[in-house]
Amino acid sequence: MFGNGAYRHGDALSSPAKDAALMASALRSRGYHVLLGLDRDFAGMQHDLQAFDEMSEGAQVRVLYFAGHGFEFDNANYLLPVDSPANVAELSRLDVRVNALRLDALTWELEQGAETLIAIIDACRVLPSRGAAQGLTMAAEQAPKGTIIAYATSPGQVAMDSLRSYGVEEDHSPYTYYLASALVSAENVTWDQALMSASNIVVQQTGGEQKPWMNTQVNAFPKIGQELSKASARKPGSIDVMGFGVSPSRAAAGAFWARESIAAERLERDGNTSDDDLMDRARQGDSRAAVALASRWWDTPDRKAALTGLLEPAAERGHAMAQIDLGSHLYRSRAKDSQGRSANYWWQLASAQGVGEARAKLAMSNPSESLNAEEYARGLMETFEAFQSQMPSATNKPSEGDD
């Protein structure tokens, strides 16, 4: 696991190093043994990789995580240590081969010693600064058999460096931040669930500017690791509300969806936007418009049959508010969607994205489950915390993402 920054500010860790430390914490919570390398030079990366290869020989699942700088050169992707020359455009073929790690060779070698290799690359960035809009980026990478390669963004595109550009006061990259959140959500059992949950939020958070991408060569996605109890003990750094802990990463995901919920409510009440306007926007893929229009139709008897068709496409795109509303509509109608999926299916997806309201609804709909009263209370506390964070007194500025 590497977090490599091209520079450091004083004694503070670089942003990629902070990303790696956050991911390490999330993986440890799922039972992984983690080898963490921060701001490593080329020799240090090679040493760490050799140690990682030896310590994880024969593992069911190996996870390689890299945050930092990467680029495509001569049809191959390379990961940069901190001592590589900063001006990548002037590197010769020999310079690249002796100063950077070739990704395809690395994934092939690591896959040989495990049933499944998961390579998480938050590195589609440009030198000398992360998050730039122009320069050399990483290309598509063919995954070896038994390998899952998860990129922070699509081939040839640049991943964003910091959530601060989107109103979240964190130095972490959007992809790593929300993937860590997904990994500490008990609802996510397999790796595809966690990766898709993170991808959904990143696309929504960045307004489509960053779209995570995967290349896989596996018959089935493995389980993430040991199961997390939904009523597990509080983690270090969690927010304590009435005795219940809200982990910082899950709180951040909840806060994002609270902002989205507030923005949809404002759009619903906008007298200058007609139902027809909202429907046109919804048909063009605007999930917020679909949620707003569904709210207008909610108590109209002759519109109830149309609600499923309105909300289902937005829920399929990963919009958690649409997932909650679709679940609620199916629950009250005692119905299923066009694919035969129930309310609990959609609430489960929304809860996995950090939405406390969905967590509470799941607890209410499953009274036979043990600890459902505590789980319901945790969902309420997460909801309270998410919307409390959006109050003007808490932020001293308008909520981000509003029209």
N, C-alpha and C positions, 0 to 999 in steps of 0.2 A: 504494500500500500504506500503510494508516494504522493506527496504534496510538494511540488517543485515550483518555486517562484523564480523569475529571472532576476529579481532584486529583492532586497530587504530594506525596511525603513528602521534604522536604529537597531534595537534589539528585538523588535516585534516580528512575529512570524509573518511571512507573506500570506496573501489571501489563499493561494492553493494549499499551503500548509494547514491553514485553519480548516479548509474543506476536508482535507485528509483526516485531521484529528476528529472532526465531527462524524465522518463516515466510520472511522475506527470505533468510536463509541457506540454507534448504532449496530455495527456488526457484532461487537462484543455482547451486546444485550441479547443477541440471538444465538449466542453460544460459540461464536467463531474465535479461534486463536489468531491474534492479529500481530503482524510484524509491520511496524510503522516507520517510514523513512521521511523526514521532513527536510526540504531544501537541500537535496543530496546532489553531490557532484557525480561525474560519470563513474569514477571508481567506486564511490559509495553505492550507487544504484546497482552496479554489477555484483558487489559484495552482498547486498541485501537480497537480490534475486537468487543468488546461489543458496543463501541461508533459507529463503522461503521455499525453494525447490526441495531442499533436504527435509525441512520440518513438516512439509505437507505431502510428502511422497505417499501415494496410495489413498489419498483423501477422496471421499465421495464428491465433494464440491470444493474447488479452489476458486477464490475471488481475487482478481488483480484489479486494483483501483489506481488510477493515475489522474491527478489534477495538476495542470500546469500548461506548458506550451507544446504544441505538436503541429506538424505540417507534412504535406505531401511532397515527395521529391523522387523523380524517376519512377513514377507509378507505385511508390511504396510510402507508407506512413512511418514517421519517426517521432519518438518522444524525446524531449530535450532535458538534460540535466542542467543544473544551475550554472555550470562552468562552460557551457557552450558559447561560442561567439554570438553576440546579440544580433548582429546584422546578418540574418539568415539568408537574405537574398544574395549575399556575396560569397556564401560557402561553396566550395568546390565539391565535386562528387566524393573525393577522398575525405575532405573535412567532415562531411555529413556522416560518412560511414565510420569514422573514428571518434566522433563527438556526440553521437545520438544512438538511441536504441531503436532498432527496426521492429515495428509492431507485429508484423506477420510472423517473423522468426520467433519472437518472444511468445506469442500465443500458441504457436505450434509446439514449442518446447514444453511449455507449462501444461498443455493439455495431455501430454504423454503420461504424466504422473498422477492423473486424477480421472475419475469417471466423467466429470463435467467441469469445464473452466468457464467462469463468468468474468469477462474483462469489461470493466466500467471505465470509459475514457472521457473524462471531462477536460478535453484538451483541444478542441477545435478552435484554436485561438491564434492570434497573430503576434509576432514579435515587433517591437519590444514591449508592448503593453497588452494585457489581456482585454478582451471585449472590443477591440478595434473593428472597424467595419470593412477594412480593405487589407489585402495582403495574402500570404500563402495560408491555406487552410488544409484540413485533412480530407482525403478522398474516401470513397467507399472501400471497405475492407472485407475480403472474402473470409468468412469464419471457417476454421478447420472443423472437421467432424467432432462432435462432442463439446462444441464451444458456443457460447453466447457472447457477442460483442455488443455492448450498449454504449452508444455515443450520446453526448450531451446535446448534440444537434445533428441536423441532416448533413449528408455529404456535401462538401464544398461550402458550407455555411459556417458562421462564426457564433460561438456560444457566448452568452453574456457573463460578465465577470462578477457583478455584484447586484444584490437585490435592492440596494439603495436607489437605483434608477427607477424602481417600481414601487417606492413608498414603504419598503420594509427595511427597518434599521438594522441590517445585518451585512457583514462583509463577505458572506458566503455566496457562491454562485447559485442561481436558481435551481439548476439540476441537482447538484449535490444536496442542497438544503432540503428539497422536497423528497428526494429519494431517501435521505436519512429519516425524514418524517414517516415515509411509507414503511420503512423497515421496522420502526418502533410501534407500528399500528398492528395490534393483535389480529385484526381482520385479514391481513395479508399473510397467507400461508405459503404460497409458492412465489418464485421469483418473477414470473410474468405479471402477477397481481401487483407487486411492489413497483416494478418498472413502468407498468401502464399507469398506475396511480400517479407516480411522479411526472410522467410525460403529460398527463392530462392537465395537471396544475401548471406546469411550466408553459405549456401552450397558452393557457388562459392568462397567466400572470404576465407574460411578455406580449400579449396581444398578437400572437402568431409569429412574432419575430424570431423565436427560437422553437424548433420542433425536434425533440429527441428522436433518435432513430436506432433501430436494432438490426443486426444480422445474426441469424441463428442457424446452427446445424445440430439440433437435438431432436429426439423423438418426443420428449416431454420436458417441461420445465421442472427443475428440482424444487423441493421444499426449501424455504429460506434457512431453516435451522430449528433450534428448539422452540417450542411454542411459547408465546408470551401470554400470561394470564391477563384477561381483560381487567381484572381487579388487582393487578400487580402492585407491588410497593412503589412508592415515589422514587423517581430517579434524581440524581444530583442535579441541581439547577432548575428543578421543576417549580411551577407556580403552585403555591399551596392555597387552596380556596376551601374553607370549611372542612379541612382535613383531607381533601382529595387533591392529588397532584396532577398538574397538566404539564407534560413535558414541553420544553421550549419549541422543539421542532414541530410537534403536533399543534401547539398553540399558534404557531406561525401559519400553518395550513388553514386552521380554523379562522384566523383573522382574515386571511385572503378571501375565503368564501363568505365571511360576514360582510366584507366590503362589496362583494359581488351581489349579495342579497339586498343590501341597502340600495345599490345602484339600480337593480331590477325593480325594486319597489318604487323608486322615484320615477322610473320610466313608465311604470304602470299608471301612476297618478298624473303623468304629463298630459294635460288637456290638449296640447298642440299636436300630439301623436295619436292618430286614429288606429282602430283595430286593424284596418286594412294595411296601414303602414307597418304595423308590428308584424302582421302575417307575412308581408313581402320580405321583411328583414329576416324573419324566422326561416322562410323558405330558402334564403340565400346563406343560411348557416349561422345567423346571429342567435346564439343560445340565450343571451340576456333578453332579447326581444320575445323569444318563445316563453320564457318564464314570466315575463311581464304580462303577456297576453293571456296566459293560462290563469294568472291571478284575477284578471278582469272577468274571465269566463267561469271562475270557480263555482259560484253559486247560481249560475244560470242553467236551469234544467235541460234546455234543449242543446246546450253546448257540451254536456258531460261526455257524450259519446265521442266528441272530437278531441277531447283533452289528451287521450292516449296518443293519437296520431300527431298532435302538436308537440308533446313533450318527449316522446320516445327518441326522435332523431337527436335532440339536444342531449338527452341522457346518454345515448350511444357515443356521442362525441366526448363524454367525460365530464360534462358540466354538473357539478355536485348538487346545485340548487334544483336543476331539472330532475336529477335522480331522486331527490327527496320528494319533490312534488309529484312525480310520476308514481313513486311508491305510495304516497298518501292517497292519491286518486284511486289506485288499484285496490288499496286496503279498504277504503270506504265503499267502493263499488263491488267488493268481493269478486274482483275480476283479475285477469292476467293480460299481459301485453301481447303484441302480435306474434312473439316468439314463445309464448307460454310461460313467461317469467313472472314471478310474483312480486309483491311489495317488498318482501324481505331481501330479494335479490338486489333491488336498487338501493335500498337503505344500507345494505352491506357495503356496496361500492362507495356510497357517499361517506359512510363512517370511516372507511379505509383511507379517505382523503382528509381526515382530520375534522369532520363535521360532527360536533357533539349532538346536534338535534337528531341526526340519523342514529347515533349510538343510543340515545334515549328511546327512540321509536322502536328500535330492535328489541330493547329490553322490555318495553311495554307489550310487544306483540308475541313475546315468548315467556309467558308467566311461569312455565314449568322449569325453566332453566335456573340452576342454583345461582345465588348472588345477583339475581336480576334487579333487585331493589338497589343494591349498591351500584350496579352498572348503570341503571337509570339515573341515579344521582350524579355519577361521573359525567354522563352525557349532558345533564343540565348545567353542571359546573363549567364544562368546556364551552357550552353555548353562551353562558353568562360572560366568561372570560373573553370569548371572541368578539362579542358585541360591545362589551365594556371597552375594549381596546380601540373601538372606532368612535367613541364619544369625543366631542370636541375638547372636553376638559382633559382627556387622556393624550390626545395627539396635538392639540393647539393648532390644528390645520384641518381643512376639509378632507374627507375620505378620498383616497386615490381611486381611480377607475370610474369616476362619475362622469355622466354625459355633460 
